[in-house]
């Protein structure tokens, strides 16, 4: 991919991700946002920002989450998450104008190149401390998921690139709710402690 196209898309994605993250934080107010992800659309060339809070999990705890497996699924299946920001369908006129301007560039690249630039943009956001600093950064996992679930190891691959080693190692064990070294175990203990 041409270097100028890559730079232009990278900068555009950094702005969109930043806007999406702040939008989700604003909607969630002061709730504990434990994870933020970009969910790739089936076309492979667009995404939406998604996030979830422990408060959201606890709100559903008594209503629909009947087992530890239900809680685990709700914690990590991004299609279930409460907070979303879809740049391609946002009511923000300026953002829609920018997306329309970038559409020829988006159409000109492959899905693989799109993901590559998206990951670089997420790394830039991380380096700019969008997701927190120090111990606060270790309180949130960041990854890329697929709406279709067609790339089963995409969250794991992208988590390794985007998270501190401690967070990534715990993220890999997220579907092991009884493993004290996994994120789910830690999050469930925080949920239970609040009751």
KOLVORO-334155 format. One record per residue (C-alpha): residue in one letter; x, z, y. Coordinates in steps of 0.05 Angstrom, whole numbers, plus 5000, padded with zeros to 4 digits. Example, Ala and Ser with C-alpha at 12.3 -4.5 7.8 and 13.67 -1.06 7.14 Angstrom:
BEGIN
A 5246 5156 4910
S 5273 5143 4979
***
This chain:
BEGIN
X 5000 5000 5000
X 5025 4983 5069
X 5057 5042 5104
X 5015 5035 5167
X 4950 5032 5128
X 4970 5094 5089
X 4988 5132 5153
X 4923 5113 5187
X 4881 5134 5127
X 4921 5198 5118
X 4909 5220 5190
X 4836 5202 5185
X 4828 5243 5120
X 4864 5303 5152
X 4813 5302 5208
X 4754 5295 5160
X 4778 5350 5113
X 4791 5396 5171
X 4721 5383 5199
X 4690 5392 5130
X 4727 5457 5117
X 4707 5486 5184
X 4636 5463 5175
X 4631 5499 5108
X 4664 5562 5137
X 4614 5561 5194
X 4554 5553 5147
X 4581 5608 5101
X 4594 5653 5161
X 4636 5713 5140
X 4624 5705 5066
X 4684 5704 5019
X 4699 5630 5006
X 4737 5632 4940
X 4744 5557 4930
X 4743 5492 4968
X 4744 5423 4935
X 4737 5350 4951
X 4688 5318 4904
X 4703 5244 4893
X 4643 5198 4892
X 4632 5151 4833
X 4659 5093 4875
X 4727 5128 4879
X 4733 5114 4953
X 4692 5168 4987
X 4684 5243 4979
X 4646 5303 5001
X 4674 5372 5017
X 4645 5429 4976
X 4656 5503 4976
X 4628 5565 4943
X 4627 5639 4960
X 4623 5701 4919
X 4560 5719 4958
X 4528 5655 4933
X 4546 5673 4862
X 4518 5744 4870
X 4454 5716 4901
X 4444 5675 4837
X 4469 5730 4791
X 4402 5762 4778
X 4361 5698 4786
X 4390 5645 4741
X 4458 5666 4715
X 4441 5699 4649
X 4509 5701 4614
X 4583 5703 4628
X 4585 5629 4611
X 4531 5615 4664
X 4572 5653 4716
X 4635 5616 4696
X 4601 5548 4700
X 4571 5565 4768
X 4638 5589 4794
X 4674 5523 4777
X 4625 5465 4770
X 4628 5436 4840
X 4561 5401 4831
X 4529 5471 4830
X 4562 5496 4894
X 4520 5517 4952
X 4561 5493 5012
X 4572 5419 5024
X 4595 5372 5079
X 4586 5298 5065
X 4624 5259 5118
X 4593 5193 5096
X 4523 5221 5109
X 4537 5270 5166
X 4494 5266 5229
X 4557 5267 5272
X 4556 5200 5309
X 4630 5202 5326
X 4649 5213 5253
X 4603 5157 5230
X 4636 5111 5281
X 4705 5129 5254
X 4683 5118 5182
X 4656 5050 5201
X 4722 5032 5235
X 4762 5054 5173
X 4716 5020 5123
X 4758 4955 5119
X 4820 4997 5103
X 4781 5036 5051
X 4756 4972 5020
X 4827 4944 5017
X 4857 4999 4974
X 4849 5017 4901
X 4816 5082 4878
X 4885 5105 4855
X 4915 5093 4924
X 4855 5128 4956
X 4867 5190 4914
X 4941 5189 4930
X 4929 5188 5005
X 4874 5240 4998
X 4922 5288 4962
X 4974 5277 5015
X 4922 5293 5069
X 4902 5357 5032
X 4976 5377 5028
X 4982 5366 5103
X 4921 5410 5115
X 4952 5462 5070
X 5019 5458 5108
X 4980 5466 5173
X 4951 5531 5144
X 4879 5506 5144
X 4866 5545 5080
X 4902 5608 5103
X 4971 5638 5103
X 5006 5686 5056
X 4961 5732 5017
X 4899 5700 5050
X 4921 5632 5022
X 4923 5663 4953
X 4849 5682 4960
X 4825 5610 4957
X 4835 5555 4906
X 4836 5483 4930
X 4828 5422 4886
X 4797 5353 4877
X 4740 5342 4829
X 4700 5281 4809
X 4625 5276 4818
X 4620 5239 4752
X 4668 5285 4715
X 4702 5223 4688
X 4772 5249 4702
X 4769 5314 4663
X 4839 5338 4683
X 4834 5319 4756
X 4821 5391 4780
X 4880 5417 4741
X 4928 5362 4765
X 4908 5369 4837
X 4908 5445 4835
X 4981 5444 4815
X 4997 5401 4876
X 4955 5440 4926
X 4958 5514 4908
X 5012 5567 4906
X 5038 5576 4835
X 5002 5643 4827
X 4935 5612 4845
X 4947 5550 4803
X 4965 5591 4741
X 4901 5632 4748
X 4861 5569 4763
X 4883 5539 4696
X 4852 5599 4661
X 4787 5596 4701
X 4744 5579 4640
X 4770 5641 4603
X 4725 5695 4633
X 4756 5750 4592
X 4829 5733 4610
X 4854 5783 4662
X 4903 5730 4688
X 4848 5679 4702
X 4810 5669 4767
X 4741 5679 4736
X 4759 5747 4709
X 4784 5769 4778
X 4724 5741 4814
X 4674 5772 4765
X 4709 5840 4774
X 4701 5832 4850
X 4627 5814 4840
X 4615 5874 4795
X 4652 5921 4843
X 4602 5901 4897
X 4543 5926 4856
***
